[in-house]
Amino acid sequence: MLKIKISRFYKTDINTFLPLVQELMEHSVEENLLKARFGEMFEHRYECYGVYVEGVLAGVFGLWFATRHYCGKTCEADHVFIKPEYRSKGLGKQVFQWIYDYAREKGCETSELNAYVHNFAGHKFYLNENYVIKGYHFLKKL
């Protein structure tokens, strides 16, 4: 198993982590729009982190913190992405253990996430992490 280092990113680090988010999203959102959206996200209960292996950025993820009526204080993992060449090497397991520990430190009772419908490998991973499917995420463009 590869040893990872997790480092927090700030709004000023956007050019470091944005290429990985774009890869995850298959470059479906224009760069300037993504930058504007992340700029706004950082103003709310959002944090972003990089996953490093031997000093190389191998992945990225975001965390949202909220209190929800159905589950209490929660930490929601967002845009979790590990570069293809680093997958199936135990990084995801380490990342999520870090997330759980960090969320507990912040007083969270639960961890949540959304996964793209076509992300079958992610579904399997999340089910193996004991996440349960509680519903569907719907989106409507206005």
Secondary structure, DSSP 8 states (H G I E B T S, - for coil): ----EEEEE-GGGHHHHHHHHHHHTTT-S-HHHHHHHHHHHTTSSEEEEEEEETTEEEEEEEEEEEEETTTEEEEEEEEEEE-GGGTTSSHHHHHHHHHHHHHHHTT-SEEEE---TT-HHHHHHHHHTT------------
